[in-house]
Amino acid sequence: MIKQDMEPTLNEVSDADSKWLRPRGSNQVGMSQFNERVVLQAIRFHGSMPKADLARLTNLSTQTVSLIINRLLDEGLVIKLAPQRGKVGQPSVPIALNPDGAFSIGIKIGRRSMDVLLMDFIGQARERSTLSYTFPDPDTLFEEIRVQLDNIRVRLGPKHAKRLSGIGIAAPLALGGWQKQLGIAPEQADKWNHIDIRQHVQDMTDLPVEFAKDTAAACVAELVAGRGRSIRSFLYVFVDTFIGGGLVIDSHLRGGLHGNAGALASIPLGLAQNGRNIAPEQLLSDASLFKLEQLFSATGLDESACVDTRALQAPWLTHTLAWLDDAARAIALAINSAACLLDLDEIIIDGSCDRSLLEKLLEEVEIALGYYNWEGVTRPRVLAGTIGSDARAIGGALLPLYANFAPDRDLFLKLDNR
């Protein structure tokens, strides 16, 4: 099934919450492009403001900021808003990002659905298409991507299509993995073990294509457009068909040697048995939405209810409560282990399920954290994510925007170490 809709603008961060995010420019010769990006980042984080305020915020001279703004106006990346009157002297003119200044495309490839999202320069999703399936078939999926990319160019028109900055893909690193849990035929799952997803998409477009692990991309969205703007270090948990996560240290997403940092799905839930060739279950076995699907399906209930409000209604509720108990205790164990290793103050939990189910999960996780021994370690605060089910596609769309317009490319772009 394919559906399209419009999405809200990403929330701007408040001055109080993001003082540590203030970009700093340099007045040295030869820094013009970097300084342009610093000014754009300042406006993105703090909202529209006059040139004088931009100069103070970025530590650039008023003359340098004036020259930069003139260039950005010529390039169509910023616009002038109505003059602010009522103060002594000439009225000040706020400078804002131009929503049509640049566009990017985010593609989320999941085990149950694919989303293609068009994002503008201020972080607003202009449109989104969704393709649902039981498990993705490469031929069908890549053809749908090709169709959607062509449609986006047509709908943008020649003028705006020239302002497409790139494509960001968010997908599991092992899309064909854990086929037994999903009930997928080995030959069907194995197709993905021989496919370079980024290269397949790159072959169908002249736009640059970036790639990130799906839950890492979701973490990017939270880092840039959610609570991550005011939290320097946190463990990010995303509850989807399979649970996963990301790790942010000092405001940078850490990918690790193989891009697997924050790979919560693989955390074991118990001790291995001596002399027995039976490995303990992994976190994904108890804390993923596919487990809830199985509970519904086993009793003849519509398994798609795991992502909507029906999950907390009869007759699904009984099974949901059982899943919540297991999932919360498993997630709490992972949080306890992570806190001991990383000494984190915050944990952010988000997911592709309905917000009411996510809120209930957070309540249960808080209770389950009390079951573990915190002696010698600080119990972290658990917070709800702010982006929701679109986090992976939004994170994907942010990759090319930051590659082209942010001063710090190392924020989260070095994720694919394969």
Residue pairs with C-beta under 8 A, 6 or more apart in sequence:
1 130
1 131
1 132
2 129
2 130
2 131
2 144
3 129
3 130
4 127
4 128
4 129
4 130
5 127
5 128
6 125
6 126
6 127
6 128
7 117
7 124
7 125
7 126
7 128
7 390
8 124
8 125
9 122
9 123
9 124
10 122
10 123
10 124
10 225
10 394
11 225
11 226
11 386
12 45
12 46
12 47
13 21
13 45
13 46
13 229
13 230
15 46
17 229
17 230
18 45
18 46
18 229
18 230
20 232
20 251
21 45
21 229
21 251
22 42
22 45
22 46
22 57
22 58
23 37
23 38
23 41
23 42
23 45
23 58
23 407
23 408
24 38
24 58
24 59
25 31
25 34
25 35
25 38
25 39
25 58
25 59
25 60
25 64
26 34
26 35
26 60
27 60
27 61
27 64
32 68
34 407
35 58
35 60
35 64
35 68
36 68
36 71
36 72
37 405
37 406
37 407
38 58
38 60
38 407
39 54
39 58
39 60
39 65
39 68
39 69
39 72
40 72
40 77
40 78
40 97
40 405
40 406
41 405
41 406
41 407
42 49
42 54
42 57
42 58
43 49
43 54
43 78
43 95
43 96
43 97
44 97
44 122
44 123
45 229
46 57
47 96
48 81
48 94
48 95
48 96
48 97
49 57
49 94
49 95
50 84
50 92
50 93
50 94
50 95
51 62
51 65
51 66
51 69
51 93
51 95
52 62
52 92
54 60
54 65
54 69
54 95
55 61
55 62
55 64
55 65
58 65
60 68
69 78
69 95
72 78
73 79
73 80
75 101
76 98
76 100
76 101
76 163
77 97
77 98
77 101
77 102
77 121
77 405
78 95
78 96
78 97
78 98
78 101
79 95
79 96
79 97
79 98
80 93
80 94
80 95
80 96
81 93
81 94
81 95
81 96
82 94
83 91
83 92
83 93
84 91
84 92
84 93
84 94
85 91
97 121
97 122
98 121
99 120
99 121
99 122
99 124
100 120
100 121
100 160
100 163
101 120
101 121
101 163
102 120
102 121
102 163
102 164
102 165
102 401
102 404
102 405
103 118
103 119
103 120
103 121
103 126
103 156
103 160
103 163
103 164
103 165
104 118
104 119
104 164
104 165
104 166
104 167
104 168
104 397
104 398
104 399
104 400
104 401
105 116
105 117
105 118
105 119
105 149
105 152
105 164
105 166
105 167
105 168
105 207
105 397
105 400
106 115
106 116
106 117
106 119
106 167
106 168
106 169
106 170
106 217
106 392
106 393
106 394
106 395
106 396
106 397
106 398
106 399
107 114
107 115
107 116
107 117
107 145
107 167
107 168
107 169
107 170
107 201
107 393
107 396
108 114
108 115
108 117
108 170
108 171
108 214
108 217
108 392
108 393
108 396
109 136
109 141
109 169
109 170
109 171
109 172
109 175
109 197
109 214
110 136
110 171
110 172
110 214
110 240
110 241
110 352
110 392
111 135
111 136
111 172
111 175
111 182
111 241
111 242
111 290
112 132
112 133
112 134
112 135
112 241
113 130
113 131
113 132
113 133
114 130
114 131
114 133
114 136
114 141
114 144
114 145
115 128
115 129
115 130
115 390
115 392
115 393
116 128
116 129
116 145
116 148
116 149
116 152
116 393
117 125
117 127
117 128
117 390
117 393
117 394
117 396
117 397
118 125
118 126
118 127
118 128
118 152
118 156
118 397
119 125
119 126
119 394
119 397
119 398
119 401
120 126
121 401
121 405
123 225
123 394
123 398
125 390
125 394
125 397
127 152
127 155
128 390
128 393
129 148
129 151
131 141
131 144
133 140
133 141
135 182
135 184
135 188
135 189
136 175
136 192
137 188
137 191
138 191
138 192
138 195
138 200
142 200
142 201
142 204
145 201
145 204
146 204
149 167
149 204
149 205
152 161
152 164
153 161
153 164
156 164
164 207
165 207
165 208
165 400
165 401
165 403
165 404
165 405
166 207
166 208
166 209
166 210
166 399
166 400
166 401
166 403
166 404
167 201
167 205
167 207
167 208
167 209
167 210
167 396
167 400
168 209
168 210
168 211
168 212
168 217
168 395
168 396
168 397
168 398
168 399
168 400
169 197
169 198
169 201
169 209
169 210
169 211
169 212
169 396
170 212
170 213
170 214
170 216
170 217
170 218
170 392
170 393
170 395
170 396
171 197
171 211
171 213
171 214
172 213
172 214
172 242
172 244
173 213
173 259
173 260
173 418
175 192
175 197
176 189
176 190
176 191
176 192
176 193
177 189
178 242
178 284
179 185
179 186
179 188
179 189
181 284
181 285
181 290
182 189
182 241
182 290
197 211
198 209
198 210
198 211
198 416
201 209
202 209
207 400
208 400
208 403
210 396
210 399
210 400
210 403
210 413
211 415
211 416
212 220
212 395
212 396
212 399
212 412
212 415
212 416
213 244
213 246
213 255
213 259
213 260
213 415
213 416
214 240
214 244
214 392
215 236
215 238
215 240
215 244
215 245
215 246
215 262
215 392
216 246
216 253
216 255
216 259
216 262
216 395
216 412
216 415
217 391
217 392
217 393
217 395
217 396
217 399
218 236
218 238
218 246
218 350
218 387
218 391
218 392
218 395
219 228
219 236
219 238
219 245
219 246
219 247
219 248
219 253
219 262
219 391
219 395
219 412
220 246
220 253
220 395
220 398
220 399
220 412
221 387
221 390
221 391
221 392
221 394
221 395
221 398
222 228
222 236
222 348
222 350
222 385
222 386
222 387
222 391
223 229
223 248
223 251
223 253
223 411
223 412
224 395
224 398
224 402
224 411
225 386
225 387
225 394
225 398
226 348
226 385
226 386
226 387
227 234
227 346
227 348
227 383
227 385
227 386
228 234
228 236
228 248
228 251
228 348
231 248
231 345
231 346
231 348
232 248
232 250
232 251
233 248
233 249
233 250
233 251
233 342
233 344
233 345
233 346
234 248
234 344
234 345
234 346
234 347
234 348
235 245
235 246
235 247
235 248
235 262
235 335
235 338
235 342
235 344
235 346
235 347
235 348
235 380
236 245
236 246
236 247
236 248
236 262
236 347
236 348
236 350
236 385
237 243
237 244
237 245
237 264
237 331
237 334
237 335
237 347
237 348
237 349
237 350
238 244
238 245
238 246
238 349
238 350
238 351
238 352
238 385
238 391
238 392
239 287
239 288
239 289
239 327
239 349
239 350
239 351
239 352
239 353
239 358
239 361
240 288
240 289
240 351
240 352
241 288
241 289
241 290
241 293
241 352
242 265
242 284
242 288
242 290
243 264
243 265
243 283
243 284
243 287
243 288
243 331
244 262
244 263
244 264
244 265
245 262
245 263
245 264
246 253
246 261
246 262
247 253
247 254
247 256
247 261
247 262
247 342
248 254
249 342
251 411
252 410
252 411
252 412
253 411
253 412
253 415
254 261
254 262
255 261
255 414
255 415
255 416
255 417
256 262
256 417
257 417
258 417
258 418
259 415
259 416
259 417
259 418
264 283
264 334
265 282
265 283
265 284
265 288
266 282
266 283
266 284
267 282
267 283
267 333
267 334
267 337
268 279
268 280
268 281
268 282
268 283
269 280
269 281
269 282
269 283
269 285
269 286
269 330
269 333
270 280
270 281
271 280
272 278
272 279
272 280
283 330
283 331
283 333
283 334
285 291
286 326
286 327
286 329
286 330
287 326
287 327
287 330
287 331
287 334
288 327
289 306
289 307
289 351
289 352
289 353
291 323
291 326
291 327
292 303
292 306
292 311
292 319
292 320
292 323
293 303
293 306
294 303
295 319
295 320
295 322
295 323
296 302
296 303
296 305
296 306
296 316
296 319
297 303
299 315
299 319
301 315
301 316
301 319
302 310
305 311
305 316
306 353
307 352
307 353
307 354
307 389
308 354
309 354
309 356
310 316
311 317
311 320
311 353
311 354
311 357
312 320
312 354
312 356
312 357
312 360
320 357
324 360
324 361
324 364
325 364
327 361
327 364
328 361
328 364
328 365
328 367
328 368
329 368
329 371
331 349
331 361
331 365
331 368
332 365
332 368
332 369
332 371
332 372
333 372
335 347
335 365
335 369
335 380
335 382
336 369
336 372
336 374
336 377
338 344
338 347
339 377
339 378
339 379
339 380
340 377
343 377
343 378
344 380
345 378
345 380
345 381
346 380
346 381
346 382
346 383
347 380
347 381
347 382
347 383
348 383
348 384
348 385
349 358
349 361
349 362
349 365
349 382
349 383
349 384
349 385
350 358
350 384
350 385
350 386
350 387
350 388
350 391
351 357
351 358
351 361
351 385
351 388
351 389
352 388
352 389
353 361
353 389
355 388
358 384
358 385
359 384
362 382
362 384
365 382
366 382
369 379
369 382
385 391
387 394
399 412
399 413
402 408
402 409
402 411
402 412
402 413
403 409
403 413
